[in-house]
Amino acid sequence: TTASGSTNSWEQLISGVWTTISNSPPYNATGLATKTVYIRHNITLIGNNTAPKVVVENGGVLNTSTVQATFGNLLVKTGGIFNRQANGSGISASGIFEVENNATVNFYHTSTTSRSSSIWAGTEKFHGDSNFVFKSGDNTSNFLIIQTNDDVSLFNGSCFGNLIVELEAGQLQLLPSGFNKVLANNLIFRKNTGNYRISDTNYSFSILNNLEIENTYLNTLSALTTSGTATINIGGNFIHNGSNIFRLANNASAVITLNIDKNLQVNSGTLDVNFTSGATSTINLKGDLTVGTTAALLANNGTNATVNYNGTGDGLTSETTQTIDVANAATASNIAFNVNSGAYVRLINQNLAIGTNSQFIVKNGGTLDFGFKSDGTALNIERVASQNGQKFTVENGGTLMITSPEGITGFGNYTGNVQIGASSIDNRKFDAGAIYHYYGKSNQATGGGLPDGLTAKVIVDLQTNATNENLEFTSTGITKFNSTGTLEIKRGKVLDIPGAGFRNNVIENEDGESDAQKGNILMTGGRYIVSVLG
């Protein structure tokens, strides 16, 4: 019968021609034998149905309604829709359930009866751009779509296609404990009727493309609410457009890692990296970080919440640069941000505000570029107003690309590119073995934050041009180098004046200094001007 209750004529392929027949075909495998039933209209099942081969074609819709149908083989072709509505309807143990690209399965299951022995009884072949939409579940807490890791088969190395949560009723735990497979495309949370979790205890799965929380998803979603260790690998972007909270760890004994190969976009709502004391949560990010004006990236609890910038780049192109664009200036609390070895990270569009007890660390081999606004104003890392406990560290072998005219200042000052950690010398650390690359667009100073006995480089690379060729670079106080330390001048006019210049690490008895106390100068451009008193 059609969805409207009207009756259509059956056709049978006879000698290569679809021919109208007067009697409806058999409903079971015995009567149909090797024949295939094709669905080309919006059709609803009535009575018993155990057809051995069913194909839902482009434009066709097959509704099981209340019929507990068991199909030998079911193929949903591109443009076709299968509405699996009856709790017992499914595939035979020897059958194949195949869903092509741009075909859709809408899944309803309103009781606790087995899914493993019905819809997941056969072999599944979900093409990468197919859609499996979870529409309704039982009201049992943490109701599972698949009950075991082995329920859904792999096809070309992955399962499902686009896995979409669009719940109109019922509860949900998306994946069973121990799930360790690859989702073939996107994981999308579109609609919900309560607070859900992805899974419990130990699991490790991958998503080939994006994990997306859409703006119609209104409640809290947690990655792990029990003790255990979990890993989610995202081959594309993490996109949060929902109005509520996505929590990584929501249990004191939870350990969870979120690996993101592309971008982290919190456009609205909140990404809570660590909700519970004692838990450990880590985000490893290879792409860009964006936080919208009304969105928040934070850790409700300040222990063991980490965001690592793990990309590989040199800052020369957008593909080799990780950007930070955080519009909400009241976020980023209780998180340790690390720029790891090989990563090149740049601030864009606005200052980065760091909240209570957060820290920003540039590791050995990592590069932080403070960048500029579109109008040429230098961008800074600043503290969230009225919040405290922030720290900044650049470690031995790390690199700072310094853009502020004030350079980098020591503790006690809220000026320059680094404006957090001013309350204590332990909260703002610039290592002598780091590289300090100044590339300001106006006259620039070191800033007074550089430690004595520099063992790497201070690079002067001011952005001079034909109309601004005399940009000046000065030392705030005396900048001191050890034997491996080098003042490298590429562009700009470096002024070395008494009390504000560049010296060996120990100025007294200069003729008697050891080699270990003598710095170096390298000029590939620019000018170096020494001024003396009198």
N, C-alpha and C positions, 0 to 999 in steps of 0.2 A: 504494500500500500504506500501511497505517497504521503508526505508529511501533512498534507491538507485532508487526507482521508479519501481522496478520489482514487479511481482505479485506472491504471495504465495497462496497455497490452504488452505481453511478453513477446520478445523476438528471439529467434534462434538462427545461428549462423549455418546456413545450408548451402553447400557448394560455393562458399565464398560470399554469399549474399545474406544480409540480415533480413529475415522473413518473419512476419507476424504469425504467431501460432495461437490456436484457440484454447489450448489447455495450458495451465501453469506447469512449470517443470517440477520434478520431484524436489523435496526439501532436504533429503539426506544423501549421504555418500553412496548408499546402495543404489538408489535410483539414479543419481547423477553420474555415477561412475567417474569418468575422466573429464566430464564437461565442466566448463568454467562459467560462473555467474558474474556478469558485468553490471555494475551500478553506475548509471549515467544521470540519474535524477535524485531528488531528495526522497529517499526511501526509508520507511520504518518497518522493522520486522514485526510479524505477528506469528503466533504458534511456535512450534518447534523448528529449529533450523540447525542442521549440521552439514552445511555444504562443504565439499572438500576443497574447492578453489573459488575464491571470491576476489574480484578486482574492482576497486572503487576508482573510477576514471576521473579525468579532469572535469570539474563541475558537478560531479556526483557527491551525494551525501548519504552515508549509511548510518542509521540510528538503530541501536539495539533495543531501545526502549526498555521494557521489563523482560524481554526474552533472554533466557540463559543460553545463548547460542555458542556452540563450539565449532570454530572453523578449522578445516584441515590446513589451508593456507590462506592468508589474507594479504593482499597487496593494495596499498593505498598509493595511487599514482600522483604525479605532480598536479596540483589543483584540486585533488580529492580530499574529502573530510570523512573521518570515521569517528562517530560519537559513541564511545563505549560507555553505556549507561547502566546496564544490568550488572549486578555484582558478580554473577557467576559466568558471564560471557568471556570467552577467551579463545585460545589456540590449542589444538591438540598437541600432545607431547612430541609427536614427530613432525609437526607443522612448522611453517615459516611465516613470521609476521614481519612484512617489509613495508617501510614507509619511505617514499622517494623525496627528493628535494622539493621544497615548497608544498608538500602535502602535510596534513594536520591530523593529529589524533587528540581528541578531547576526552579526558579520562575522568570518570566518575566512579566512586566506590563508597557506598554509604553504610557499610557494616564492617565487622571485624573478620569476615570470611576471608579465606586465603586468596591473596593475589598471586602467590607463587604457583599455585596449581591451576590457575585460570589464565589470566592475561599473559603471564610470564612462563607458561608451561612449555612452549616451543622454543624456536630459535628466532631471535630478533635481528633485523637488519635495518637500523635507522641510518639513513643517509645524512650527511653532514649538515645540510640545510633543511632538514625536516623539522617539524614542530610537534613536540609532545607537551600538551597543556593539561596541568592538573587542575580540574575544575571543582571537585567536591570530594570530601573525605568524611570518614566517620568522626564522631565527636570524642572518640577516645584520645586522651592526651598523647601527643607525639606519634600520631598515626603515620605509618610508613607507606610510601608508594611502592617501593620494592622492599621486600622483607629480608633479603640476604644479598650479599655481594654477588652471588652467582645468578640471581634472578634475571638480570638483563645481559644479553650477549654482546660481545664486541663485534663490530663490523668495520673493517679497514682500520683496526686498532683502537677504536673508540666506541662509545655507546651514546644512545639518544642522538639528538641533533641540537636544536634549540630546546632546552628544558625550561618550561615556563610555569611558574606558580601563579595561578589566577583563581584563587579559591573563592567560591561563592558561599560555601558552608563547610564546617568541619575543622579538624585540627591537623597538625602537620609536624612530623620530623622528616626532612627531605630525604636523607640517606641513612642506611643502616650502619651500625657500628662496624668498623673494619673496612668500610668501602675504600677501594684503592684503584678505581678505574679512571679513564679519561673521558670527559664529556666532549662531544665532537664539535660543539660550536659555542653558543652562549648559554649562560645560566641567568634567567631573568625572573625577578620577583615583581609581579605586577599588581596583585590584589590579594588581600588577606582578611581573615576574620578574627585574628588574635595574635598573640606573641608566639613566634615559632623559633625553632632552632634548626640548623643545618644537619647536625648529627651529634652523637654522644660518644664518650670514651675515645678510643684510638681510631683515627682514620687518616688517609692521605690520598687526595684525589686531585686531578688536574682539569682545567677548563681551557680548551684550545683558544678561545677568543675571550669575550668579556663576561664579567660578573656585573650585572646591572640591577639596581633597585630603582624602580620607576616611581614617578611622582604620585601614582595612584596607590602605592603601598604605604599604609598609614601606621603600622604598629612596629614594635621592637623586634629585631631579628638578631639572633645570637649564633655565632659560629660553634661555640663549645660551652655547654652548661654543666658538664660533669668533669670529674677528674680524668686525666688522660693526656695524650699527646696527639696533636692534629696538625696537618699541613694542607694548605690550599694553594695550588700553583695556577696562576692566571696567565695565559699566554697573551692576552690583550690588555684591556683596561679594566680597572675597578671604577664604576660610575655610581655615585649615590645621589639620586634625585628625589628620594623619599623624604617625608616630613618628620620621621622619627629617628631612632637610634639603631645603628648596626654595631653590635658588641663583638669583639673578638673573643676574649676570655671572660666567662661569667661563672667561674668557680675557683676557689682558692688553690686547687691542685691542678688547674688546667695549664697546659703548655701548648701554645699555638703559634704557627708561623704562616704568614701570608706572603707569598712570593708573587710580585707583579712585574711582568716583562715590559709593559708599556706604562700607561699613565694612571695616576691616582687622582680622581676627580670627586671631591665632596662638594657638590653644587648646592645642596640643601641638606637639612637634617644634621645628624652627628655621627661621626665615626669615632667610637670609643675604643681605643687601642687596648685598654686594660681596665675592666670594671671592678675587679675584686682583688683585695690584698692577698699577696702570696702567689698569685698567678704570674705567668711569664708570657708576654706577647711580643712578637717581632714582625715588623713589616720590612721586607726587602724590595726596594723599588728601583727599577731600571729606567723609568721614564720621568715624566714631569709631575709635580704636585700642584694641584689647584684646589683652593678652598674658597667657596663663595662668600658673599657679604653676610648672609644669614646662616651660614653653615659653620660647623665646628669640627676640628680635629683635636682630640684631647685624650687623656687617660683619667678616668674617674678616680683611680687609685694610682699613687705615684711610684709603685715598685715595679721594676722590670718591664717597662714599656719602651720599646725601641723602634725607631724608624731609620733604616739604613739606606743611604743612596748607593746603589750597587752597580750603576752603569759603567760603561767604558767610553771615554771620550776625551777630546782635546779642546772643546769649546769653539771650534772653527765653524761648525754648521749646527743647525737645529737638531740634526740626527745625532750629533756627538756632544750635545749639551743637555743636561737635566735642569729644568727651570723650577723655581719656587714662586708661586703667585698666590699668596694668602691674603684675601681681602678683609676677612674678619679680624680686627685687631684685638679681640678678646678671646683668643683660642690658644691652642698649642701648649697646654699645661701638663706637667708631670710626664714629659716625654724626653728621651735622649735621642737627639738627631745626630747621626754619624755620616760624614762624607768619607766613604771608604776608598781604599787604594784603587786608582784607575778612574774614579768618577770625577767628572767636571760639572759642578753645580753652580747655577747663576740665579740671583734674584732678578725678578722682572716686575714691572708695573707699580709695585708699592713695597714699603718696608716690610720686613718680616718681624712680627711681634711674637715674642716668646713669653709664655705664661709662667705661673708659679712652679718652681722646682724643675723646670725644664733646662736642658743643656744642649749646646751645639758644639760638636767636636769635629775638627778636620783631621783625619787620620793620615798616617804616613802614606804618601802616594796619592792622596786626595787633593782636589782643588776646589776652593770656594771663591767664586767671582761675585763681588757685591753688586756689580752692574749699575745701570742707570735707568731712570724714567725716560719716557719718550722725549721730554724736554731737556734732557741732559743732566738732570739733578741726580746726584749719587744716591743710591739706596743703602739702607743700613739694617742691621739686626738690632731691634729695640725691645724694651721690656713692655709687657702689658701694664698699663697704668695701675698703680696701687698694689701690684703683685711683686713678689720677691723670690729669692732663692735661685735665680737663674745663673748659669755658668757658661763661659765660652773658653774653648781650648783649641789651639792649633798645635799639633804634635810635631816632633822631629820628622822631617821629610814631607810635611804638608805644605800646601801653597795657598796664599791669600792673594787674590787679585783685588787691589785696593783702589777705590774710586773716590772716596771722600776727600775734599780739599784739606780736611783736618787729619787725614790719615787714620791711624789706629792709636788710641790713647790708652794710658794706663788706668789702673783702678782709681776710683774717686771721681772719674769724669764720665758724663753722659753725652759725649760728642764723638764725632768720627764714625767710621763704619761699624764699630762694635760698641753698642750702648747698653750691654747687659753685663752683669758681674762686677759692677763698679764698687760694690760694698766691701770687697776683700781682695787682696792680691791672689788668693787661692781660687777665686771665682772668675778671674780673667787671666789666662795664661798664654803667652806667646813664646814658643820654644826657640832657642838660639839656632837650632838646626832646621828651621822652616825657611821657605822661600817667600819673600815679601815683594810682590810685583806691583809697583805703583803705575797706574795708567789713567790718571785724572784728566779731565777736560778743561781744567783751569789750574792756576798755580796751586801747588800741592806741597804738604809737609809730611814728614815721617809720622808725627803725631805724639811722639814720646812714649809709645807703648813697646817699642823694640827693646829686647833684653841686651845686656852687654855680652861681648864675646861671640858675635854672630859667626856661625861656622858654615853657612850656606850662602844665599845671595839676597841682596837688596837690589832690585831691578828698577831703574828709572826709565819709563816708557810713556811719557806724557803725550797726549794726543794733539800734537802740534799740527798745524796746516799752514797754507799760504797766508792766511789772514791772522793767524795766531801762532807765530813761529817762536815766540820768546817766552813760552810758559816756563815758570821758574819752579825749581824743586829745592826745598831746604830741609835741614835736619832740625828737629825740635830737641834742643840740647845736643849732646855729643852722641853720635852713633858709633859704636866700637865693634871692630872685627878681629877675629882670630885668624890664624894662618890659612885656613881653608875658606874663610869668609871673603866674599867679593862684592864690591860695589860695581854693578854693571850699568853703564849708561847707554841707552839706545836713542832716546829722543828727549828733548827738553834741555833747559839750562840749569845745571846743578851749581848752587852757590854754597861754597864752603867758607864760613866766616868764624872768627874766634868765638868760642862758647856755643856754637851751633854748626858743627861740621862733622867730618868723618875722620876717625882716627883708628890707630891700632888699639888693641884692647887695654894696654897699659901705657899711659902717656908719659909717666915719669921716667927719667933717665933713658930717653928713647934710643940713644946709641948703644945702650947695654941690654936692650930687650932681646929675649930669646926669639928664635924663628917662629915658635908657636904663638907668639903674640903679634905677629905682623900680618895685616890684612892685604887684600889685593884690589886693584881697580882694572876694569875692562871697559874700553870705549869702542862701540861700533857705530856711534852717532852722537848727536847732541854736543853740548859744551860743558866743560868743567872749569869753574872760575873760583880761584882761591883769593880770599881777601885777608889782608893783614892789618893790624892796628898801626897807626902812625904813618 
